[in-house]
């Protein structure tokens, strides 16, 4: 069964003493199949959409639009990530330090704390929170 949800995202990125915060609010859909949760939602700021998949101890996030990205989060694991912007691709890895999820009946969230590595070097420390509530 597909449910309609309001989704709020908050990304805090720390790089070389600077901190940037990006927030957004949109509408999307939520499907639960067994212990998997699948969210699809528009990303107007990116002129595209996102797909979020939560499976037990892992989270996958795929974005399309001005920026394309494929990200995999799993605590203690370094994963290659795909990120393409208008100026070209960026080869990077993500090292997940913390991953918390709450997938209640009509609302929930994910929180991920991770490092972005470019060329094996830490380029940013990020914190991502995605919340949803059934409409």
C-alpha positions in Angstrom: 0.0 0.0 0.0 1.3 3.4 -1.0 1.0 6.3 1.5 1.4 10.0 0.8 3.8 11.7 3.1 5.3 15.1 3.8 9.1 14.9 3.8 11.6 17.3 5.5 15.3 17.1 4.9 18.2 18.7 6.7 21.8 18.4 5.7 24.6 20.0 7.7 28.0 19.9 6.0 31.2 21.0 7.8 34.3 21.7 5.6 37.5 23.4 6.8 35.9 25.4 9.6 32.8 26.3 7.6 29.3 25.0 8.2 26.5 25.0 5.7 22.9 23.9 6.3 20.4 23.0 3.6 16.8 22.4 4.5 13.9 21.3 2.3 10.3 20.3 2.6 8.3 18.4 -0.1 5.7 15.7 -0.7 6.2 12.1 -1.8 5.1 8.5 -1.3 6.1 5.8 1.1 5.7 2.0 0.5 6.6 -0.7 3.0 7.3 -4.2 1.8 8.3 -6.6 4.5 11.1 -4.8 6.4 12.0 -2.5 3.6 10.8 1.1 3.3 10.8 2.9 0.0 10.3 6.7 -0.4 10.0 8.7 -3.6 9.8 12.4 -3.5 10.4 15.5 -5.6 13.5 17.7 -5.0 12.5 21.1 -6.5 15.8 22.7 -5.6 17.6 20.1 -7.6 15.0 20.1 -10.5 14.6 16.4 -9.9 13.6 13.6 -7.6 14.9 11.3 -4.9 14.5 7.7 -4.0 15.3 6.6 -0.4 15.4 2.9 0.5 15.8 1.8 4.2 16.7 -1.9 4.8 17.5 -3.1 8.3 21.0 -1.5 8.9 21.5 0.2 5.6 20.1 3.2 3.7 20.4 3.9 0.0 19.7 7.3 -1.5 19.5 8.1 -5.2 19.0 11.6 -6.5 18.4 12.7 -10.1 18.1 16.2 -11.5 20.8 19.0 -11.8 22.9 16.8 -9.5 22.9 13.0 -9.7 24.0 10.9 -6.8 24.0 7.3 -5.6 24.8 6.9 -1.9 25.0 3.9 0.4 25.1 4.2 4.2 26.1 1.4 6.5 27.8 2.0 9.9 31.5 1.2 9.9 31.6 0.8 6.1 33.3 2.9 3.5 31.3 2.9 0.3 32.0 4.4 -3.1 29.5 7.0 -4.1 28.5 8.4 -7.4 28.0 12.2 -7.6 27.6 14.1 -10.9 27.1 17.9 -11.2 26.9 20.2 -14.2 30.7 20.5 -14.2 31.2 16.8 -14.3 31.5 13.7 -12.0 33.1 13.7 -8.6 34.6 10.4 -7.4 34.2 10.0 -3.7 33.6 7.6 -0.9 31.4 7.8 2.2 32.3 6.6 5.6 29.3 6.2 7.8 29.8 6.7 11.6 26.2 6.7 12.8 22.9 5.6 11.3 19.6 5.8 13.2 16.2 5.0 11.9 12.6 5.1 13.3 10.0 3.7 11.0 6.8 4.0 13.0 3.4 3.4 11.6 2.6 6.9 10.2 5.9 8.8 10.6 9.6 8.4 11.2 13.1 9.5 10.3 16.6 8.6 9.4 19.7 10.3 10.7 23.1 9.6 9.2 26.4 11.0 10.3 29.1 10.4 7.7 32.4 11.7 6.2 32.9 12.5 2.5 36.2 11.3 1.2 37.7 12.6 -2.0 41.0 11.0 -3.2 41.0 9.2 0.1 41.1 12.4 2.1 38.3 13.7 4.3 36.6 16.6 2.5 33.5 17.1 4.6 31.8 15.9 7.7 28.0 15.6 7.1 24.9 15.0 9.1 21.7 14.2 7.2 18.2 13.9 8.7 15.2 12.9 6.7 11.8 13.0 8.4 8.4 12.0 7.1 4.8 12.1 8.3 1.8 10.6 6.7 -0.6 13.1 5.2 
